[in-house]
Amino acid sequence: MSLVRRTFDAFLGFLFPWNFLLVSALCLPKTILRLLRERKFAELLSPSRLQEAWFSDFWGGIAGPNIRRDAAVRVIPLLQGRATKGAVVDEQVAPALAGTVVEVGAGSGLWVDMYKDIAEVRAEESDGAARRRKVGSSAAVDGPITRVYGIEPNVNQHPALRQAIANAGLEDVYRIVPVGIEDLDDATRWDGLVEKGSVDCIVSILCLCSIPDPEKNIRELYQYLKKGGRWYIYEHVRCENTWYMKAYQRFLNVFWPHFIGGCLLCRQTEKTLREAGPWEKIDVAQPVAEPWYQAVPHRLGVFTK
Ligand SMILES: C[S@@+](CC[C@H](N)C(=O)[O-])C[C@H]1O[C@@H](n2cnc3c(N)ncnc32)[C@H](O)[C@@H]1O
C-alpha cells in the first residue's frame, strides 16, 4: 500500500471517533422529539433517563447494527471456537458456546440471532439429522445452548431485545434479566435466580466499558462461571501502544461517555479480567487486523476458568 494511501487511512481512522460522536449528537433532538410525542415527560426531565433513551435510539437504531455488521466476522467465529491469538481460523480450536450462557449488556438484541446460528452450525457439524433439532431441546447435540440470560438494565432496549428473541425463535431459551450485573444476585430486583458456579459461558460484547465498578463486578461475575466455564470477550480497551495514541484516547474520553451512554474508553478490561480470579487458559489478543491508529482498540478471545 502506498504511503499516501496509508496516511489517508490513518487520517480517516483518527476522524472516525468524532464522526461517531457527531452521529450520536444528531440523534439527541430526535430522541427529545420522540419523548415529547410519546408524552414521556418524566424521562425528559431526568438526565439519566434521557441519556438511556438517547443511547437506546442511537445504539439500537444507528450505531449498533453497523458495528455488528463489521464485527460479526470475528465475533461469530469466536463463539464457535474458531478464534485464537486475535485471529479467526478455519478449524475449531476451542469449545463453542454451550449450556447456560450469560450475555452481559444484551442491548437491543443485535447479537441474539447468533445463538440460533451457532446452535445450528454445531448441529450441522455434529450430525446432519440434528440440524432440525431446536436450541435447548433435550435431545440435543453435543453441548447445545440450553439457556441464555440476557442482562440488560436499560429498559428502553427491552422491546427491541424482545423482538429479536422472537425473531430468532428463542422465547423458550433466552430470558431478559432487567437489572445490571451488579444486581444479578439480588432477588428483590428481579424474579429469577442465577446460582454462582452454574454458568457455562459468559458473553460480553462491547459492554464492560459501561458497567459500574468493573473490578468488583467482573470479579463477582467470575464467580458465576463453573470450573471449566468460558468467558468470551469482544471489548474495547485502553490504548497501550504509543504515548500519542494514549494521549489521543484520553482526550477523546473527555467527550465520549457523555455522548455514548456512559461508555468509558480507557478501561483496562483485559487486565481486570485476568485479575478476576485464577484462569486455566487465556487466549485473548487484539484483533490482528487492527491498525496502530485505532483509538478504540479491542480485545477478542476466551478466558477459561
Ligand atoms: C455499547 S452497548 C452494547 C450492547 C450489545 N452488547 C451490543 O453489542 O449491541 C452496552 C450495553 O451495556 C449495558 N449496560 C450498562 N450498564 C450495565 C450493567 N450494569 N450491567 C449490564 N449491562 C449494562 C447498556 O445498557 C448497553 O446496552
The ligand as an SDF file (V2000), in Angstrom:
LIG
                    3D

 27 29  0  0  0  0  0  0  0  0999 V2000
  -22.4620   -0.3970   23.8930 C   0  0  0  0  0  0  0  0  0  0  0  0
  -23.8670   -1.2660   24.4570 S   0  0  0  0  0  0  0  0  0  0  0  0
  -23.6150   -2.8540   23.7470 C   0  0  0  0  0  0  0  0  0  0  0  0
  -24.8680   -3.6640   23.6440 C   0  0  0  0  0  0  0  0  0  0  0  0
  -24.6950   -5.0190   22.9400 C   0  0  0  0  0  0  0  0  0  0  0  0
  -23.7690   -5.8680   23.6510 N   0  0  0  0  0  0  0  0  0  0  0  0
  -24.2960   -4.8240   21.5250 C   0  0  0  0  0  0  0  0  0  0  0  0
  -23.1300   -5.0850   21.1810 O   0  0  0  0  0  0  0  0  0  0  0  0
  -25.1430   -4.4020   20.7200 O   0  0  0  0  0  0  0  0  0  0  0  0
  -23.5110   -1.5440   26.1920 C   0  0  0  0  0  0  0  0  0  0  0  0
  -24.6730   -2.1420   26.9250 C   0  0  0  0  0  0  0  0  0  0  0  0
  -24.3010   -2.3920   28.2880 O   0  0  0  0  0  0  0  0  0  0  0  0
  -25.4370   -2.1210   29.0840 C   0  0  0  0  0  0  0  0  0  0  0  0
  -25.0940   -1.9050   30.4960 N   0  0  0  0  0  0  0  0  0  0  0  0
  -24.8720   -0.7280   31.1170 C   0  0  0  0  0  0  0  0  0  0  0  0
  -24.6880   -0.9300   32.4300 N   0  0  0  0  0  0  0  0  0  0  0  0
  -24.7910   -2.2620   32.6420 C   0  0  0  0  0  0  0  0  0  0  0  0
  -24.7190   -3.0870   33.7950 C   0  0  0  0  0  0  0  0  0  0  0  0
  -24.5070   -2.5550   34.9910 N   0  0  0  0  0  0  0  0  0  0  0  0
  -24.9050   -4.4120   33.6630 N   0  0  0  0  0  0  0  0  0  0  0  0
  -25.1330   -4.9430   32.4400 C   0  0  0  0  0  0  0  0  0  0  0  0
  -25.2130   -4.2130   31.3140 N   0  0  0  0  0  0  0  0  0  0  0  0
  -25.0530   -2.8960   31.4040 C   0  0  0  0  0  0  0  0  0  0  0  0
  -26.0300   -0.8870   28.4520 C   0  0  0  0  0  0  0  0  0  0  0  0
  -27.3660   -0.6650   28.8320 O   0  0  0  0  0  0  0  0  0  0  0  0
  -25.8620   -1.2070   26.9860 C   0  0  0  0  0  0  0  0  0  0  0  0
  -26.9920   -1.8570   26.4540 O   0  0  0  0  0  0  0  0  0  0  0  0
  1  2  1  0
  2  3  1  0
  2 10  1  0
  3  4  1  0
  4  5  1  0
  5  6  1  0
  5  7  1  0
  7  8  2  0
  7  9  1  0
 10 11  1  0
 11 12  1  0
 11 26  1  0
 12 13  1  0
 13 14  1  0
 13 24  1  0
 14 15  1  0
 14 23  1  0
 15 16  2  0
 16 17  1  0
 17 18  1  0
 17 23  2  0
 18 19  1  0
 18 20  2  0
 20 21  1  0
 21 22  2  0
 22 23  1  0
 24 25  1  0
 24 26  1  0
 26 27  1  0
M  CHG  2   2   1   9  -1
M  END
$$$$
